[in-house]
Amino acid sequence: MTLLPVLSSCRAVAEESQFVHIESPAISRYLDNNSQGEIPPLPLGPAPYHYFDNSAASAQWIFVLETVNHCFWPDEGFPRWGIRYRNVSLSGYWALAASLKRAMKEGISINLAETLVTLQRGTLGRIFRGTSEIPLLDERLANLRQVGQVLLQRFQGNFIHVLEEARGSAVDLVLLVAREFSSFNDTAIYHGETVYFFKRAQLLVQDLWSTFSGASWGDISRLEQLTAFADYKLPQVLRHLGIIRYEPELEERIRDLHHLQPGSPEEVEIRAATVWAVELLRNELERRSKRVTAVQLDNWLWHLGQEDTYRSFPYHRTRTIFY
């Protein structure tokens, strides 16, 4: 049976890490000292600001959403990108989703491969119009065009054929998307070895399952094989909880908002430690007779990270299309 290589490769990095360390005893201390009750189940049904009509069009829209779901933070001194949608101010992921939903309502079929492959920068700028220009606009444009091209050349122009080829397997779908669509091939080289993260490919699978409530285009098995989604927010939370620790030099660079290069040892170690720390947390909960998945923990930690308490430590800054 095929397995995702994410967990094993991240464990190898965590065990060799020089700049980022997992404090395993902190996991037990945190669980001993914090009565959290049950980790909440994953939400089912379309999320707020998703375009959803329970059809294949919605599945294709989610694929487009995850194609551009990365890197929202502004440079120091610049305004944060966001939009107003239905008299609500939104930023980050929710602004992204609302922008694409707004485009559909305005007659721009952003979920069609034919639209994506000929998409112009000005059109994408209008789709993401808001308080400022969305970061990495040109990279988002290139990713969408490439997705449209591959869909037309390899999958008859329809993401549904990607789902059909994966035969309902979460693992096969992640590997297929990462292999065929370069912007989802989220890997790095660390000490000569390939490290796999597949953040957006895994999130795509989870979003399909939850949006369609496990039925129709979300009828996906082996979800328990997915790992945490290595991004900015989770290491920020895990650091606040004392579960991961940075060497002083790296801590200072992150505190001073210095950028870490994509694929640098420091950045790879942060992401790998995030994935492996969540797995250790899952194992400890299971030892305490609380069975949860890594994705449930990811969702729980991500929502903790929206609270001001968990923002006392700045997150690391890396300009990348992968998260």
Secondary structure by P-SEA (a helix, b strand, c coil): ccccaaaaaaaaaaaaccccccaaaaaaaaaaaccccccccccccccccccccccaaaaaaaaaaaacccccccccccccbbbbccccccccaaaaaaaaaaaaaaccccccaaaaaaccaaaaaaaacccccccaaaaaaaaaaaaaaaaaacccccaaaaaaaacccaaaaaaaaaacccccccccccccbbbbcaaaaaaaaaaaaaaacccccccccccccccccccccaaaaaaaaccccccaaaaaaaaaccccccccaaaaaaaaaaaaaaaaaaaaaaaacccccaaaaaaaaaaaaaccccccccccccccccc
